[in-house]
Amino acid sequence: MFNAITHSQIYVLDQDEALDFYVGKLGLEVNTDVDLGFMRWLTVSVPGEPGRQILLEKPGPPAMSEETARQVRELVTKGAMGGHLFFSTDDCRKTYETLLARGVEFTEEPTERPYGIDCGLRDPFGNSIRFSQPKD
């Protein structure tokens, strides 16, 4: 049976803008960036952790018709696609301050929770991102 999750996918409207955000601001690294002709296969991962990749997929063919892609793009723009990413960090407040200095806009500042400290933000396309520092 299964032994790992290797790829997760979120929709982005512009893959170059997504690269700037996920690599330039969040500090992830490009794992794969290949033009397949019919689509660009673009994945990023946490530095040093290439076994779990995030596919930054632009809605469109071959996965969907142009009409469906248009509808998906509208939903992404509204933040209604349900794309969610969850990261962990050793120091939530320090990570928050670093990303804030890089121009990342947050939806929630670091907050104490029963499980640790976490905060939230959205990528430029409306996907929800949270990162947390587990409780000791």
Phi, psi and omega in degrees: 000188184295149177229000179191156166259121184259329183221140168236159186229141169226154177271138174230152183271337181216114185290329177291319176296322177297318177300315179301319181287304187290325179266308184292324182257313183278342176085015174286171179239149177289129176261312180219135174218095187230132173275110180272002182092304179270348177191163174259121178268105185236115179235148176232161179209165173296135180310131179080002181234062184287354181286346179231107185248152175250119176277120178265091190261133175272126181299131178159187178299150007271353185289334183207159177290164179297324178296315178294319178301320178299316179296318178296317179301320178297317179293320177300315181301326179277354184074024186254012182276346177080016176291125181225137173233140178233125179241158172246157180214155177282337183215094185300315183294319178294317177298317177302311181297319179298312181291324177300318179294336178273002177092011178287134179262129184258150174262342180204130178286165178306130185226136176291131178231166178301333182263355180147210179244132176216168178209172185223154176208174174234147175283176183297351184250001178100357178290137182278134178230134175230149169222148185221156174251111182300148178293140180291000000 
